[in-house]
Structure formats: structure tokens, C-alpha cells
């Protein structure tokens, strides 16, 4: 099964300006993400950016890169521009790998692409188990609840589901015996046709309230397949602390 990877990459970042070009043990972050994605079985790996500095760096290390519009509101819009420009067939599987995941395991890229193909859905993503109550109550940890068939019922920053007879509990309390709480992992596989439809839809009410783009799809009743990631996924780089942790890991 063939698929392509697109890595949206923008220069501006509130907490870490110029994040894609930050040095991590001798290589830029975008190069490390690209190299990890290239270890998957993807037929092509493409960086999609709106910044000439990122474009030039990717070209210098030999990566495939496309300039996209600076007007895009999200990485998904950037993916769709690549799909449109390349005139990809509707059934083409496109995996969105975040540009701030320099340690992304290639196996999970293959996993989410294969899940999309085998489950006959238009969109797929992954999750990891949540062990402690602190993450359940952390709004930066996105929770996902699934139906028995593995499709997403809802994504939320809230402690979902709410354990009425148990909560509140101490932050360090384990939660696995309460409910199999799951953290959503921000890697997606799409059919190209869904990307083409997605960019025509207005932002939905759920997406606007939660600030979670995938809720635009949920609100339209389109199934999103969710599977537990086959490998542990190291955290991405959002802060200086995250950056130092990754540098120490790769040192």
C-alpha cells in the first residue's frame, strides 16, 4: 500500500520562534523530522512550508519541499495545497507528520497509513494510554473517546469521560482501573478527497470552542479511526524544556 508523507512547517512560533531551523545535535529540527519520516515505507516525503528559509534548508540537505501559501490557517490547509498542486487521486493516502516531532517513530507513520487503508475510512489517527489523573485533567493533553468499532466519538481537552462517582482524585492517582483513558496523538492519515472537502468547510462550533481541528470532521459525522500507537511516542518540541530534553536524548 503506497502513501505519501507531508510535513507542514512554518517559521513563526509563539513559544519557539524559528522552531523548524533550531539546531538539535548538529541538524535542524526539520531535517530530523524529515529523516525520521523517510525511514517509514512512504513513497514520498514532502515538506510544505511558507518560508523561504525553511525551503532553502530542506533543499540543501536534499529533501523534497514545496512552497505553499502564507495565508493558510492550519497545517491541514497546507497539506491540501500539496494534494491539489500534485493532482493526487482521491484515494491517495496522505499522512500528516508534525514538523516539531524530531523523534517520531517511523513505525507509527506506517501504522496510521495502513489503518486508513484497511479500515475503509477517510481519516485515521492514533492514541496512547493515559496512566495518571494529572494528564486526564491537563487541558494540553487531548483526550479521545472511541466507539466499540474503534472510531472516534469525541476529542476534548476536558477530562473525558467524567467519572462521576470517583472524581476528583489526587493528581498522581492512577486511572487505568477507572476507565481506559487515552491521549490523542497528533498524527493523521487522510484520503486526498477528504482533504479537498475539508478546506471547503467552515470552522465548526466544536472546533472553535475546543481549538481542535479534527472536530470539524467529527461534527460532520465522518468516522475517524483511532488505534493505540504500536510504539511509545516521544513528546514533540513546544518549549525550551522540550528542546533541551531532545538534545540530551540525541547527544
Beta strands, then each sheet from edge to edge (+ up, - down):
strand 1: 3-9
strand 2: 23-24
strand 3: 27-28
strand 4: 44-49
strand 5: 64-67
strand 6: 93-96
strand 7: 123-129
strand 8: 143-146
strand 9: 152-156
strand 10: 182-191
strand 11: 225-228
sheet 1: 5+ 4+ 1+ 6+ 10- 7+ 11+
sheet 2: 2+ 3-
sheet 3: 8+ 9-
end
